Amino acid sequence: MARVAVVTGGSRGIGAAISKALKASGYKVAAIYAGNDEAAAKFKAETGIPVYKWDVSNYEACIAGLKQVEADLGPVEVLVNNAGITRDGMFHKMTVEQWYAVINTNLNSLFNMCRPVIEGMRARKFGRIVNISSINGQKGQMGQTNYSASKAGDIGFTKALAQESAKSGITVNVICPGYIATEMVMAVPLEVREKNIIPQIAVGRLGEPEEIARCVVFLASDEAGFITGSTLSANGGQYMA
């Protein structure tokens, strides 16, 4: 039977590419989204991938949502924690709301999503968890203390959970994308992209969402069973850790 894969933030941007790539590889995919009903409906119509709406920063919502996914599709065997937001600002001007919104969505969601499925994975002796961090969780970024802290936390979370889960047949890995040609990045003025962003990238271009998706498909596969606790930097050589 096809394995069930859940992708948070799975109907837009990098998440949409991940959802589609996993489906193309034979998984039964559930794409989770938070608020853009129109985009989710369009994604579902175009791909045939079921979408589920809940707030990943809310633990009870995650429990209820995952319970529904498992009732509809079966036990979750692959979990991709991709959902993330930004609320940028210099730290000396940052509000409490900006801080906690990002930490709750980008970091606390890993607990909220992993905790309800980890016991089932341990019982079945199989699981694949892939967390999507960021280059800015590795190197930091001015104006993003909240985002950088949350994404660095994703890396630490991954390493610890990987150690706890390895003997149960569960791998836990993290991918750190660089600048990817998503709606958010492409909204940056062309002049800014060409003068300030692309010159920092060794390969001389932005990444494509599908390139991150291929990394996820590999880490979710049986062939990647010996890889756990790893950080995969997919940034075109912009930052080499």
Buried (B, 14 or more C-beta within 10 A) or exposed (E): EEBBBBBBBBBBBBBBBBBBBBBEBEBBBBBBBBEEEEBBEBBBEEBEBBBBBBBBBBBEBBBEBBEEBBEEBEBBBBBBBBBBBBBBBEEEEBEEEBBBBBBBBBBBBBBBBBEBBBEBBBEEEBBBBBBBBBBBBBBBBEBBBBBBBBBBBBBEBBBEBBEEBEEBBBBBBBBBBBBBBBEEBEEEEEEEBEEEBBEEBEEEEBBBBBBBBBBBBBBBBEEBEEBBBBBBBBBBEBBEE
